Amino acid sequence: MEEAIKASAALTEYRYTMNPAFSPLGEKRMPRDIENVASARRFVRDTAADWNGRRTC
């Protein structure tokens, strides 16, 4: 249990820093829950479709 508390604290302190060399097409945060699978898949599908539309090479 103590390890779980330490892991949770470490994740709470984690801050995402975007690398300026990369340009993200999208970001979506959602709880890790089975009920969010369809939403996550839809987001990836739509983001990939946007990416394919923007490609110039």
Secondary structure, 3 states (H helix, E strand, C coil): CHHHHHHHHHHHHCCCCCCCCCCCCCCCCCCCCHHHHHHHHHHHHHHHHHHHHHCCC
